[in-house]
């Protein structure tokens, strides 16, 4: 019998591979329910990526910015409520100072297969319009075939010295 739950989640190992191929060396994180099992815990055991846990997402924006000054590629892992909470830091550091802050964002409460703009959940529905208003590049990862978009998004962020957001529309399996 097939495990249906795996079909409704993204492949965490493929996401980690995409991060490694994009030369991500450090992942800064505030743990969240969407990415913890399939992404955060495997990253904590991965020998090629340093994991830095922070208390607030805006701390992560600052740390990722500092790492870019040191020539190290990093990503900030959080859920969309944390992204919303840290928008002033994202605006001030990532957008106005043109920093390549790569944000990996689990969309808690998002209905799989339903575009975010059609969500009944306010905290889901407003994310993409806010990113557009802030002129922040983003990609939506809804299934495993979308994972290949991650590397190109990260590379664009570093080439253009601009922030990018990767939105995970489903939970992530290990």
Backbone as JSON Lines, residues from 0, in Angstrom:
{"i":0,"aa":"X","n":[0.83,-1.18,0.0],"ca":[0.0,0.0,0.0],"c":[0.88,1.26,0.0]}
{"i":1,"aa":"X","n":[0.58,2.21,-0.85],"ca":[1.36,3.42,-0.99],"c":[1.09,4.38,0.16]}
{"i":2,"aa":"X","n":[2.16,5.04,0.63],"ca":[2.03,6.03,1.69],"c":[1.56,7.35,1.06]}
{"i":3,"aa":"X","n":[0.3,7.65,1.2],"ca":[-0.29,8.84,0.6],"c":[0.31,10.1,1.18]}
{"i":4,"aa":"X","n":[0.69,10.08,2.45],"ca":[1.23,11.28,3.08],"c":[2.5,11.77,2.39]}
{"i":5,"aa":"X","n":[3.32,10.85,1.87],"ca":[4.52,11.25,1.15],"c":[4.18,12.01,-0.13]}
{"i":6,"aa":"X","n":[3.06,11.68,-0.76],"ca":[2.65,12.37,-1.97],"c":[2.23,13.81,-1.68]}
{"i":7,"aa":"X","n":[1.83,14.07,-0.45],"ca":[1.36,15.42,-0.12],"c":[2.45,16.27,0.51]}
{"i":8,"aa":"X","n":[3.69,15.79,0.47],"ca":[4.81,16.54,1.05],"c":[5.95,16.64,0.05]}
{"i":9,"aa":"X","n":[6.78,17.64,0.25],"ca":[7.95,17.85,-0.61],"c":[9.12,17.01,-0.12]}
{"i":10,"aa":"X","n":[10.02,16.67,-1.02],"ca":[11.19,15.84,-0.73],"c":[12.3,16.69,-0.12]}
{"i":11,"aa":"X","n":[12.51,16.54,1.19],"ca":[13.52,17.32,1.9],"c":[14.93,17.07,1.4]}
{"i":12,"aa":"X","n":[15.26,15.83,1.04],"ca":[16.62,15.55,0.56],"c":[16.89,16.25,-0.77]}
{"i":13,"aa":"X","n":[15.88,16.38,-1.62],"ca":[16.05,17.11,-2.89],"c":[16.26,18.6,-2.62]}
{"i":14,"aa":"X","n":[15.57,19.13,-1.62],"ca":[15.75,20.54,-1.26],"c":[17.16,20.77,-0.73]}
{"i":15,"aa":"X","n":[17.63,19.88,0.14],"ca":[18.99,20.0,0.67],"c":[20.01,19.91,-0.46]}
{"i":16,"aa":"X","n":[19.8,19.01,-1.4],"ca":[20.7,18.9,-2.56],"c":[20.73,20.2,-3.35]}
{"i":17,"aa":"X","n":[19.57,20.83,-3.52],"ca":[19.51,22.11,-4.24],"c":[20.3,23.18,-3.49]}
{"i":18,"aa":"X","n":[20.21,23.18,-2.16],"ca":[20.97,24.15,-1.37],"c":[22.47,23.93,-1.52]}
{"i":19,"aa":"X","n":[22.88,22.69,-1.48],"ca":[24.3,22.36,-1.61],"c":[24.81,22.74,-3.0]}
{"i":20,"aa":"X","n":[24.04,22.43,-4.04],"ca":[24.44,22.79,-5.41],"c":[24.56,24.29,-5.58]}
{"i":21,"aa":"X","n":[23.82,25.06,-4.79],"ca":[23.88,26.51,-4.84],"c":[24.92,27.08,-3.88]}
{"i":22,"aa":"X","n":[25.73,26.22,-3.33],"ca":[26.84,26.6,-2.44],"c":[26.39,27.25,-1.14]}
{"i":23,"aa":"X","n":[25.19,26.89,-0.66],"ca":[24.76,27.37,0.66],"c":[25.61,26.65,1.7]}
{"i":24,"aa":"X","n":[26.27,27.45,2.56],"ca":[27.15,26.91,3.59],"c":[26.52,26.96,4.98]}
{"i":25,"aa":"X","n":[25.61,27.91,5.17],"ca":[25.01,28.13,6.49],"c":[23.5,28.28,6.32]}
{"i":26,"aa":"X","n":[22.74,27.61,7.18],"ca":[21.3,27.82,7.24],"c":[20.99,28.37,8.63]}
{"i":27,"aa":"X","n":[20.41,29.56,8.64],"ca":[19.99,30.22,9.88],"c":[18.5,29.94,10.01]}
{"i":28,"aa":"X","n":[18.05,29.57,11.21],"ca":[16.67,29.12,11.32],"c":[15.98,29.47,12.63]}
{"i":29,"aa":"X","n":[14.7,29.69,12.49],"ca":[13.77,29.66,13.61],"c":[12.89,28.46,13.3]}
{"i":30,"aa":"X","n":[12.93,27.42,14.12],"ca":[12.17,26.2,13.8],"c":[10.69,26.47,13.56]}
{"i":31,"aa":"X","n":[10.13,25.72,12.63],"ca":[8.7,25.86,12.33],"c":[8.11,24.49,12.03]}
{"i":32,"aa":"X","n":[6.82,24.42,12.1],"ca":[6.11,23.15,11.94],"c":[6.15,22.6,10.52]}
{"i":33,"aa":"X","n":[6.27,23.45,9.53],"ca":[6.23,23.02,8.13],"c":[7.53,22.35,7.7]}
{"i":34,"aa":"X","n":[8.66,22.88,8.14],"ca":[9.95,22.39,7.63],"c":[10.77,21.58,8.63]}
{"i":35,"aa":"X","n":[10.37,21.52,9.89],"ca":[11.22,20.89,10.91],"c":[11.55,19.43,10.62]}
{"i":36,"aa":"X","n":[10.57,18.6,10.39],"ca":[10.82,17.17,10.24],"c":[11.64,16.85,9.0]}
{"i":37,"aa":"X","n":[11.25,17.4,7.87],"ca":[11.89,17.0,6.62],"c":[13.08,17.83,6.2]}
{"i":38,"aa":"X","n":[13.28,18.99,6.81],"ca":[14.37,19.85,6.38],"c":[15.28,20.26,7.54]}
{"i":39,"aa":"X","n":[14.72,20.79,8.6],"ca":[15.54,21.28,9.71],"c":[16.34,20.16,10.37]}
{"i":40,"aa":"X","n":[15.7,19.07,10.73],"ca":[16.43,18.0,11.42],"c":[17.46,17.34,10.5]}
{"i":41,"aa":"X","n":[17.15,17.05,9.24],"ca":[18.21,16.53,8.37],"c":[19.36,17.53,8.18]}
{"i":42,"aa":"X","n":[19.06,18.83,8.11],"ca":[20.13,19.83,8.0],"c":[21.01,19.83,9.25]}
{"i":43,"aa":"X","n":[20.41,19.58,10.41],"ca":[21.18,19.59,11.66],"c":[22.21,18.45,11.69]}
{"i":44,"aa":"X","n":[21.97,17.42,10.89],"ca":[22.88,16.28,10.83],"c":[23.8,16.33,9.61]}
{"i":45,"aa":"X","n":[23.62,17.29,8.74],"ca":[24.38,17.33,7.49],"c":[25.78,17.92,7.74]}
{"i":46,"aa":"X","n":[26.82,17.2,7.35],"ca":[28.18,17.68,7.63],"c":[28.61,18.87,6.77]}
{"i":47,"aa":"X","n":[27.94,19.12,5.66],"ca":[28.37,20.19,4.76],"c":[27.69,21.52,4.98]}
{"i":48,"aa":"X","n":[26.73,21.57,5.9],"ca":[25.99,22.8,6.15],"c":[25.98,23.09,7.65]}
{"i":49,"aa":"X","n":[26.36,24.3,7.98],"ca":[26.33,24.74,9.38],"c":[24.93,25.27,9.68]}
{"i":50,"aa":"X","n":[24.35,24.83,10.77],"ca":[23.02,25.26,11.18],"c":[23.15,26.23,12.36]}
{"i":51,"aa":"X","n":[22.53,27.4,12.22],"ca":[22.55,28.41,13.28],"c":[21.11,28.67,13.68]}
{"i":52,"aa":"X","n":[20.77,28.38,14.93],"ca":[19.42,28.62,15.43],"c":[19.34,30.0,16.07]}
{"i":53,"aa":"X","n":[18.29,30.73,15.75],"ca":[18.1,32.07,16.32],"c":[16.71,32.14,16.96]}
{"i":54,"aa":"X","n":[16.5,33.16,17.76],"ca":[15.23,33.33,18.45],"c":[14.2,34.08,17.62]}
{"i":55,"aa":"X","n":[14.65,34.99,16.77],"ca":[13.74,35.81,15.97],"c":[14.26,35.88,14.54]}
{"i":56,"aa":"X","n":[13.33,35.95,13.62],"ca":[13.67,35.94,12.2],"c":[14.48,37.16,11.79]}
{"i":57,"aa":"X","n":[14.22,38.32,12.39],"ca":[14.99,39.5,12.0],"c":[16.46,39.37,12.37]}
{"i":58,"aa":"X","n":[16.77,38.59,13.43],"ca":[18.17,38.28,13.74],"c":[18.8,37.51,12.58]}
{"i":59,"aa":"X","n":[18.01,36.59,12.02],"ca":[18.49,35.79,10.91],"c":[18.8,36.62,9.68]}
{"i":60,"aa":"X","n":[17.99,37.65,9.43],"ca":[18.24,38.54,8.29],"c":[19.61,39.21,8.48]}
{"i":61,"aa":"X","n":[19.89,39.7,9.67],"ca":[21.17,40.35,9.95],"c":[22.33,39.38,9.82]}
{"i":62,"aa":"X","n":[22.18,38.18,10.34],"ca":[23.25,37.19,10.27],"c":[23.53,36.81,8.82]}
{"i":63,"aa":"X","n":[22.49,36.58,8.04],"ca":[22.69,36.24,6.62],"c":[23.37,37.37,5.88]}
{"i":64,"aa":"X","n":[23.03,38.6,6.2],"ca":[23.69,39.76,5.58],"c":[25.18,39.78,5.93]}
{"i":65,"aa":"X","n":[25.5,39.58,7.2],"ca":[26.9,39.57,7.63],"c":[27.67,38.46,6.95]}
{"i":66,"aa":"X","n":[27.05,37.29,6.82],"ca":[27.72,36.18,6.14],"c":[28.02,36.51,4.69]}
{"i":67,"aa":"X","n":[27.11,37.23,4.03],"ca":[27.36,37.58,2.63],"c":[28.57,38.52,2.51]}
{"i":68,"aa":"X","n":[28.75,39.4,3.49],"ca":[29.94,40.26,3.5],"c":[31.22,39.45,3.65]}
{"i":69,"aa":"X","n":[31.12,38.3,4.28],"ca":[32.28,37.42,4.47],"c":[32.46,36.44,3.33]}
{"i":70,"aa":"X","n":[31.65,36.57,2.29],"ca":[31.76,35.68,1.14],"c":[31.17,34.3,1.36]}
{"i":71,"aa":"X","n":[30.27,34.16,2.33],"ca":[29.64,32.87,2.61],"c":[28.18,32.94,2.24]}
{"i":72,"aa":"X","n":[27.73,31.94,1.52],"ca":[26.32,31.87,1.13],"c":[25.5,31.24,2.25]}
{"i":73,"aa":"X","n":[24.35,31.85,2.5],"ca":[23.48,31.35,3.57],"c":[22.03,31.43,3.14]}
{"i":74,"aa":"X","n":[21.19,30.78,3.93],"ca":[19.74,30.83,3.73],"c":[19.08,30.94,5.09]}
{"i":75,"aa":"X","n":[17.95,31.65,5.11],"ca":[17.18,31.82,6.34],"c":[15.92,30.97,6.23]}
{"i":76,"aa":"X","n":[15.76,29.99,7.11],"ca":[14.64,29.06,7.12],"c":[13.64,29.47,8.19]}
{"i":77,"aa":"X","n":[12.37,29.67,7.78],"ca":[11.34,30.12,8.71],"c":[9.96,29.84,8.1]}
{"i":78,"aa":"X","n":[8.91,30.17,8.82],"ca":[7.58,30.09,8.24],"c":[7.09,31.49,7.9]}
{"i":79,"aa":"X","n":[6.0,31.58,7.16],"ca":[5.57,32.89,6.66],"c":[5.19,33.85,7.78]}
{"i":80,"aa":"X","n":[4.75,33.36,8.91],"ca":[4.43,34.27,10.0],"c":[5.7,34.96,10.5]}
{"i":81,"aa":"X","n":[6.82,34.26,10.47],"ca":[8.11,34.86,10.82],"c":[8.58,35.84,9.76]}
{"i":82,"aa":"X","n":[8.31,35.53,8.51],"ca":[8.63,36.47,7.43],"c":[7.85,37.76,7.65]}
{"i":83,"aa":"X","n":[6.56,37.62,7.93],"ca":[5.74,38.8,8.17],"c":[6.24,39.6,9.37]}
{"i":84,"aa":"X","n":[6.68,38.9,10.4],"ca":[7.19,39.54,11.6],"c":[8.49,40.3,11.34]}
{"i":85,"aa":"X","n":[9.28,39.86,10.38],"ca":[10.6,40.44,10.15],"c":[10.65,41.38,8.95]}
{"i":86,"aa":"X","n":[9.5,41.82,8.44],"ca":[9.48,42.63,7.22],"c":[10.29,43.92,7.32]}
{"i":87,"aa":"X","n":[10.36,44.54,8.47],"ca":[11.14,45.77,8.56],"c":[12.63,45.47,8.38]}
{"i":88,"aa":"X","n":[13.12,44.39,8.96],"ca":[14.52,44.01,8.75],"c":[14.77,43.63,7.29]}
{"i":89,"aa":"X","n":[13.83,42.9,6.7],"ca":[13.96,42.53,5.28],"c":[14.0,43.81,4.43]}
{"i":90,"aa":"X","n":[13.1,44.74,4.73],"ca":[13.09,46.01,3.98],"c":[14.4,46.77,4.14]}
{"i":91,"aa":"X","n":[14.8,46.97,5.39],"ca":[15.97,47.8,5.66],"c":[17.28,47.18,5.24]}
{"i":92,"aa":"X","n":[17.44,45.89,5.49],"ca":[18.73,45.24,5.23],"c":[18.76,44.63,3.83]}
{"i":93,"aa":"X","n":[17.79,43.79,3.52],"ca":[17.82,43.05,2.27],"c":[17.48,43.91,1.06]}
{"i":94,"aa":"X","n":[16.41,44.69,1.16],"ca":[15.96,45.47,0.01],"c":[16.76,46.76,-0.14]}
{"i":95,"aa":"X","n":[16.76,47.6,0.88],"ca":[17.41,48.91,0.74],"c":[18.93,48.82,0.66]}
{"i":96,"aa":"X","n":[19.54,47.89,1.37],"ca":[21.0,47.72,1.29],"c":[21.41,46.69,0.25]}
{"i":97,"aa":"X","n":[20.42,46.18,-0.48],"ca":[20.66,45.26,-1.6],"c":[21.54,44.07,-1.19]}
{"i":98,"aa":"X","n":[21.02,43.31,-0.25],"ca":[21.72,42.14,0.26],"c":[21.09,40.86,-0.28]}
{"i":99,"aa":"X","n":[21.91,39.87,-0.61],"ca":[21.38,38.6,-1.14],"c":[20.87,37.69,-0.03]}
{"i":100,"aa":"X","n":[19.79,38.08,0.6],"ca":[19.21,37.28,1.68],"c":[18.25,36.26,1.04]}
{"i":101,"aa":"X","n":[18.58,34.99,1.19],"ca":[17.77,33.9,0.63],"c":[16.9,33.34,1.75]}
{"i":102,"aa":"X","n":[15.6,33.48,1.59],"ca":[14.67,33.05,2.63],"c":[13.89,31.84,2.16]}
{"i":103,"aa":"X","n":[13.93,30.78,2.96],"ca":[13.19,29.54,2.7],"c":[12.0,29.58,3.65]}
{"i":104,"aa":"X","n":[10.8,29.68,3.09],"ca":[9.63,29.99,3.92],"c":[8.57,28.89,3.81]}
{"i":105,"aa":"X","n":[8.31,28.22,4.92],"ca":[7.22,27.24,4.99],"c":[5.89,27.97,5.15]}
{"i":106,"aa":"X","n":[4.96,27.65,4.3],"ca":[3.65,28.33,4.31],"c":[2.68,27.54,5.19]}
{"i":107,"aa":"X","n":[2.73,27.81,6.49],"ca":[1.83,27.14,7.42],"c":[0.39,27.54,7.09]}
{"i":108,"aa":"X","n":[-0.52,26.61,7.15],"ca":[-1.95,26.75,6.86],"c":[-2.28,26.83,5.37]}
{"i":109,"aa":"X","n":[-1.27,26.75,4.49],"ca":[-1.58,26.83,3.06],"c":[-2.25,25.53,2.62]}
{"i":110,"aa":"X","n":[-3.28,25.69,1.81],"ca":[-3.98,24.54,1.27],"c":[-3.22,24.05,0.03]}
{"i":111,"aa":"X","n":[-2.65,22.83,0.07],"ca":[-1.89,22.32,-1.08],"c":[-2.72,22.34,-2.36]}
{"i":112,"aa":"X","n":[-2.09,22.78,-3.44],"ca":[-2.75,22.82,-4.73],"c":[-3.58,24.06,-4.98]}
{"i":113,"aa":"X","n":[-3.85,24.82,-3.95],"ca":[-4.64,26.04,-4.1],"c":[-3.69,27.24,-4.13]}
{"i":114,"aa":"X","n":[-3.77,28.08,-5.16],"ca":[-2.89,29.26,-5.18],"c":[-3.07,30.09,-3.91]}
{"i":115,"aa":"X","n":[-1.98,30.62,-3.41],"ca":[-2.01,31.39,-2.16],"c":[-3.04,32.51,-2.2]}
{"i":116,"aa":"X","n":[-3.17,33.18,-3.34],"ca":[-4.09,34.32,-3.44],"c":[-5.55,33.91,-3.24]}
{"i":117,"aa":"X","n":[-5.84,32.6,-3.36],"ca":[-7.21,32.11,-3.19],"c":[-7.44,31.47,-1.82]}
{"i":118,"aa":"X","n":[-6.41,31.49,-0.98],"ca":[-6.51,30.87,0.34],"c":[-7.57,31.56,1.21]}
{"i":119,"aa":"X","n":[-8.21,30.77,2.03],"ca":[-9.15,31.32,3.02],"c":[-8.39,31.88,4.22]}
{"i":120,"aa":"X","n":[-7.12,31.55,4.33],"ca":[-6.29,31.97,5.46],"c":[-5.59,33.29,5.13]}
{"i":121,"aa":"X","n":[-5.9,34.31,5.88],"ca":[-5.34,35.64,5.67],"c":[-3.81,35.62,5.65]}
{"i":122,"aa":"X","n":[-3.19,34.91,6.61],"ca":[-1.73,34.87,6.72],"c":[-1.07,34.18,5.54]}
{"i":123,"aa":"X","n":[-1.83,33.45,4.75],"ca":[-1.33,32.83,3.52],"c":[-1.58,33.77,2.35]}
{"i":124,"aa":"X","n":[-2.78,34.28,2.28],"ca":[-3.22,35.09,1.14],"c":[-2.4,36.36,0.93]}
{"i":125,"aa":"X","n":[-1.88,36.96,2.0],"ca":[-1.2,38.25,1.87],"c":[0.29,38.15,1.53]}
{"i":126,"aa":"X","n":[0.89,36.97,1.62],"ca":[2.35,36.86,1.47],"c":[2.82,37.3,0.08]}
{"i":127,"aa":"X","n":[2.27,36.72,-0.97],"ca":[2.73,37.07,-2.31],"c":[2.49,38.53,-2.66]}
{"i":128,"aa":"X","n":[1.31,39.11,-2.36],"ca":[1.15,40.54,-2.64],"c":[2.16,41.43,-1.9]}
{"i":129,"aa":"X","n":[2.51,41.06,-0.68],"ca":[3.51,41.83,0.06],"c":[4.87,41.72,-0.61]}
{"i":130,"aa":"X","n":[5.26,40.51,-1.01],"ca":[6.55,40.33,-1.69],"c":[6.58,41.13,-3.0]}
{"i":131,"aa":"X","n":[5.47,41.12,-3.73],"ca":[5.4,41.91,-4.96],"c":[5.53,43.4,-4.67]}
{"i":132,"aa":"X","n":[4.83,43.87,-3.67],"ca":[4.88,45.3,-3.31],"c":[6.29,45.71,-2.89]}
{"i":133,"aa":"X","n":[7.02,44.8,-2.25],"ca":[8.39,45.09,-1.81],"c":[9.41,44.82,-2.91]}
{"i":134,"aa":"X","n":[8.94,44.36,-4.08],"ca":[9.79,44.04,-5.22],"c":[10.83,42.98,-4.88]}
{"i":135,"aa":"X","n":[10.37,41.96,-4.14],"ca":[11.23,40.84,-3.75],"c":[10.9,39.66,-4.66]}
{"i":136,"aa":"X","n":[11.94,39.14,-5.3],"ca":[11.81,37.97,-6.16],"c":[11.4,36.76,-5.3]}
{"i":137,"aa":"X","n":[10.5,35.94,-5.82],"ca":[10.11,34.73,-5.09],"c":[9.71,33.63,-6.05]}
{"i":138,"aa":"X","n":[9.8,32.4,-5.55],"ca":[9.33,31.23,-6.29],"c":[8.47,30.4,-5.34]}
{"i":139,"aa":"X","n":[7.49,29.72,-5.92],"ca":[6.59,28.86,-5.14],"c":[6.93,27.4,-5.45]}
{"i":140,"aa":"X","n":[7.19,26.64,-4.41],"ca":[7.5,25.22,-4.55],"c":[6.28,24.45,-4.08]}
{"i":141,"aa":"X","n":[5.55,23.91,-5.04],"ca":[4.3,23.2,-4.76],"c":[4.44,21.68,-4.89]}
{"i":142,"aa":"X","n":[5.42,21.23,-5.69],"ca":[5.66,19.79,-5.8],"c":[7.13,19.56,-6.09]}
{"i":143,"aa":"X","n":[7.54,18.3,-6.09],"ca":[8.96,17.97,-6.22],"c":[9.58,18.45,-7.53]}
{"i":144,"aa":"X","n":[8.78,18.59,-8.58],"ca":[9.34,19.08,-9.84],"c":[9.72,20.56,-9.75]}
{"i":145,"aa":"X","n":[9.14,21.29,-8.8],"ca":[9.47,22.7,-8.61],"c":[10.78,22.92,-7.87]}
{"i":146,"aa":"X","n":[11.31,21.88,-7.22],"ca":[12.52,22.03,-6.41],"c":[13.68,22.56,-7.24]}
{"i":147,"aa":"X","n":[13.7,22.26,-8.54],"ca":[14.8,22.75,-9.39],"c":[14.81,24.27,-9.51]}
{"i":148,"aa":"X","n":[13.75,24.95,-9.09],"ca":[13.69,26.42,-9.12],"c":[14.52,27.05,-8.0]}
{"i":149,"aa":"X","n":[14.82,26.28,-6.97],"ca":[15.5,26.82,-5.8],"c":[16.9,27.31,-6.15]}
{"i":150,"aa":"X","n":[17.67,26.49,-6.82],"ca":[19.05,26.85,-7.16],"c":[19.14,28.12,-7.99]}
{"i":151,"aa":"X","n":[18.3,28.21,-9.0],"ca":[18.31,29.4,-9.86],"c":[17.92,30.64,-9.08]}
{"i":152,"aa":"X","n":[16.97,30.52,-8.15],"ca":[16.56,31.66,-7.33],"c":[17.71,32.13,-6.43]}
{"i":153,"aa":"X","n":[18.39,31.18,-5.8],"ca":[19.52,31.53,-4.94],"c":[20.63,32.17,-5.76]}
{"i":154,"aa":"X","n":[20.93,31.6,-6.9],"ca":[21.98,32.16,-7.76],"c":[21.63,33.58,-8.2]}
{"i":155,"aa":"X","n":[20.36,33.83,-8.54],"ca":[19.91,35.18,-8.92],"c":[20.12,36.17,-7.78]}
{"i":156,"aa":"X","n":[19.8,35.72,-6.57],"ca":[19.95,36.6,-5.4],"c":[21.4,37.05,-5.26]}
{"i":157,"aa":"X","n":[22.33,36.13,-5.41],"ca":[23.74,36.48,-5.24],"c":[24.29,37.23,-6.45]}
{"i":158,"aa":"X","n":[23.83,36.91,-7.64],"ca":[24.28,37.63,-8.84],"c":[23.8,39.07,-8.84]}
{"i":159,"aa":"X","n":[22.57,39.3,-8.37],"ca":[21.97,40.63,-8.42],"c":[22.05,41.37,-7.08]}
{"i":160,"aa":"X","n":[22.57,40.69,-6.06],"ca":[22.62,41.23,-4.7],"c":[21.24,41.76,-4.28]}
{"i":161,"aa":"X","n":[20.28,40.87,-4.33],"ca":[18.88,41.17,-3.99],"c":[18.32,40.0,-3.17]}
{"i":162,"aa":"X","n":[17.32,40.25,-2.34],"ca":[16.7,39.16,-1.59],"c":[15.85,38.27,-2.49]}
{"i":163,"aa":"X","n":[15.65,37.05,-2.05],"ca":[14.77,36.11,-2.73],"c":[14.05,35.28,-1.67]}
{"i":164,"aa":"X","n":[12.82,34.9,-1.99],"ca":[12.04,34.06,-1.09],"c":[11.61,32.8,-1.83]}
{"i":165,"aa":"X","n":[11.83,31.67,-1.2],"ca":[11.34,30.38,-1.7],"c":[10.18,29.99,-0.79]}
{"i":166,"aa":"X","n":[8.98,29.93,-1.35],"ca":[7.78,29.58,-0.59],"c":[7.48,28.09,-0.74]}
{"i":167,"aa":"X","n":[7.44,27.38,0.37],"ca":[7.09,25.96,0.34],"c":[5.61,25.81,0.61]}
{"i":168,"aa":"X","n":[4.87,25.35,-0.39],"ca":[3.42,25.25,-0.31],"c":[2.92,23.98,0.35]}
{"i":169,"aa":"X","n":[3.82,23.11,0.77],"ca":[3.46,21.86,1.44],"c":[4.47,21.6,2.55]}
{"i":170,"aa":"X","n":[4.12,20.64,3.4],"ca":[5.08,20.17,4.38],"c":[6.21,19.47,3.67]}
{"i":171,"aa":"X","n":[7.28,19.16,4.41],"ca":[8.46,18.56,3.82],"c":[8.78,17.26,4.54]}
{"i":172,"aa":"X","n":[8.94,16.21,3.76],"ca":[9.29,14.9,4.32],"c":[10.8,14.69,4.24]}
{"i":173,"aa":"X","n":[11.31,13.87,5.12],"ca":[12.73,13.56,5.13],"c":[13.09,12.63,3.99]}
